[in-house]
């Protein structure tokens, strides 16, 4: 991905591929977008909820019980995760059910979380 805004003259040349890396660097808008999504998962409660919803579909009341949070707090976190495109919801009668979005981004983040958990907390 050619990104001319990141092209620059480097004061020191350390490697052969520096300019290729610089030209392949994502745009500032892309970096801001990725940073925003990672911020969503930077909150331990949202990370826990996202992880749970990667493994099963649940309603707010059950998520609140599982995470030991209030329903309003869970609803707040769900709203943020949904606005980031990480989770989806569906209504069944009066109940809303949530699960991880079936997207490349959500699947990749789930695998990353699992990998980091395995590395930092081996069994």
C-alpha positions in Angstrom: 0.0 0.0 0.0 1.8 3.1 -1.2 1.5 5.9 1.2 3.3 9.0 0.1 2.5 11.0 3.2 4.8 8.7 5.1 7.7 9.1 2.6 10.6 11.0 4.1 14.3 11.4 3.9 16.0 9.5 6.7 19.0 11.0 8.4 20.5 7.5 8.9 20.3 4.5 6.6 20.3 1.3 8.7 18.7 -1.3 6.5 18.0 -2.0 2.9 14.2 -2.1 3.2 13.6 1.0 5.3 11.9 2.9 2.5 9.8 -0.1 1.5 8.6 -0.4 5.1 7.9 3.4 5.2 5.9 3.2 1.9 4.0 0.2 3.1 3.1 1.8 6.4 -0.7 2.2 6.9 -2.1 5.7 6.5 -2.6 7.9 9.6 -6.4 7.3 9.3 -5.9 3.5 9.3 -3.6 3.7 12.3 -6.2 5.8 14.2 -8.9 3.3 13.3 -6.9 0.4 14.5 -5.9 2.3 17.6 -9.6 2.9 18.4 -10.5 -0.7 18.1 -7.6 -1.8 20.3 -8.7 0.9 22.9 -12.0 -0.9 23.0 -10.3 -4.1 24.1 -7.9 -2.2 26.4 -10.6 -2.1 29.0 -10.5 -5.4 31.1 -14.3 -5.6 31.3 -14.8 -5.2 27.6 -12.0 -7.6 26.9 -13.7 -10.2 29.1 -17.1 -9.6 27.5 -15.6 -9.8 24.0 -13.8 -13.0 24.9 -17.0 -14.5 26.3 -19.0 -13.5 23.2 -16.4 -15.1 21.0 -17.3 -18.4 22.6 -21.0 -18.2 23.0 -24.1 -16.0 22.4 -25.5 -14.5 25.6 -28.1 -12.0 26.9 -27.2 -9.0 29.0 -28.5 -10.6 32.3 -26.3 -13.7 31.8 -23.3 -11.6 30.8 -23.7 -9.4 33.9 -23.9 -12.6 36.1 -20.8 -14.2 34.5 -18.7 -11.0 34.7 -20.0 -9.9 38.1 -21.1 -6.6 36.7 -24.4 -4.6 36.7 -26.7 -4.9 33.7 -26.3 -1.1 33.0 -22.5 -1.5 33.0 -22.7 -4.5 30.7 -25.0 -2.6 28.4 -22.6 0.3 28.2 -19.7 -2.0 27.3 -21.9 -3.9 24.7 -22.8 -0.6 23.1 -19.1 0.3 22.6 -18.2 -3.1 21.3 -21.1 -3.1 18.9 -20.2 0.4 17.6 -16.7 -0.9 16.9 -18.1 -3.7 14.8 -16.7 -6.4 17.2 -20.1 -7.8 18.2 -23.6 -8.2 16.8 -27.0 -8.6 18.4 -30.3 -10.1 17.6 -33.7 -9.8 19.3 -35.7 -12.8 20.4 -39.0 -11.6 21.9 -38.0 -9.1 24.6 -34.5 -10.5 25.0 -31.4 -9.2 23.1 -28.6 -11.7 22.4 -25.0 -10.8 21.7 -22.1 -12.6 20.1 -18.8 -11.8 18.4 -19.2 -10.5 14.9 -18.4 -13.1 12.2 -15.8 -10.8 10.6 -12.1 -11.2 9.8 -11.3 -8.4 12.3 -13.2 -10.0 15.2 -11.9 -13.5 14.4 -8.3 -12.2 14.3 -8.6 -10.3 17.5 -10.1 -13.4 19.2 -7.2 -15.5 18.0 -4.7 -12.8 19.2 -6.3 -12.7 22.6 -6.2 -16.5 22.9 -2.5 -16.5 21.9 -1.5 -13.7 24.3 -3.4 -15.5 27.1 -1.6 -18.7 26.3 1.8 -17.0 26.4 1.2 -14.9 29.5 -0.8 -17.5 31.4 0.4 -21.0 30.4 -1.4 -23.9 32.0 
